[in-house]
Amino acid sequence: MRNSPPSCTVSAGTKSYAYFDDGRRAVKETPAGATNFIWDGQDVLIEKDAALATTGRYTGFPGAWGGPGHDDRLLHPAGR
């Protein structure tokens, strides 16, 4: 993995990012914790926390897994 940009500072604190060699984001770290991104080719499908518990799923439209409409992907928080 590569780190680019290594970090940025926002009003809520510092955020750091790690990327795969092909430029896809692998991890986002904030004062609240880490978010790991699970990919299927060019599409991020799942977000997981540092303990690897699922915190969100992305779909093309509500009630579907992937499929048409990838340009309008929605984040569904875990448990919904």
KEMAR-602819 format. One line per 4 residues: number of its first residue (from 1); for each residue x, y, z of C-alpha. Coordinates in steps of 0.02 Angstrom, whole numbers, m for minus. Example, Ala and Ser with C-alpha at 12.3 -4.5 7.8 and 13.67 -1.06 7.14 Angstrom:
<sites>
1	615/m225/390 ~ 684/m53/357
</sites>
This chain:
<sites>
1	0/0/0 ~ 51/179/m23 ~ 3/330/79 ~ m54/479/m22
5	m100/603/44 ~ m29/548/212 ~ m151/651/313 ~ m261/803/317
9	m324/908/460 ~ m508/951/476 ~ m606/1032/617 ~ m639/861/696
13	m453/814/698 ~ m328/728/583 ~ m378/599/454 ~ m250/481/378
17	m273/375/223 ~ m186/222/150 ~ m209/170/m30 ~ m179/13/m133
21	m48/29/m270 ~ m186/53/m400 ~ m250/207/m307 ~ m403/132/m222
25	m425/185/m40 ~ m386/43/81 ~ m401/125/253 ~ m461/289/328
29	m405/328/505 ~ m487/464/610 ~ m490/502/796 ~ m649/395/802
33	m557/242/731 ~ m510/154/570 ~ m620/113/421 ~ m565/m26/303
37	m635/m28/126 ~ m677/m194/42 ~ m681/m185/m148 ~ m754/m284/m292
41	m652/m225/m439 ~ m684/m38/m457 ~ m827/m32/m332 ~ m814/m20/m144
45	m939/m144/m70 ~ m913/m144/118 ~ m839/m36/256 ~ m768/m124/409
49	m703/m53/572 ~ m535/m96/654 ~ m610/m255/728 ~ m669/m300/551
53	m853/m283/597 ~ m959/m223/450 ~ m1007/m41/473 ~ m1084/m8/302
57	m1130/m86/135 ~ m1140/0/m34 ~ m1269/m44/m166 ~ m1321/26/m334
61	m1497/54/m270 ~ m1593/8/m111 ~ m1621/m178/m89 ~ m1491/m232/m217
65	m1311/m291/m209 ~ m1215/m208/m349 ~ m1309/m212/m513 ~ m1352/m66/m626
69	m1338/110/m562 ~ m1160/103/m494 ~ m1147/290/m523 ~ m1282/314/m391
73	m1210/202/m255 ~ m1288/215/m82 ~ m1208/181/86 ~ m1318/76/199
77	m1258/80/380 ~ m1241/m92/460 ~ m1398/m156/544 ~ m1519/m77/421
</sites>
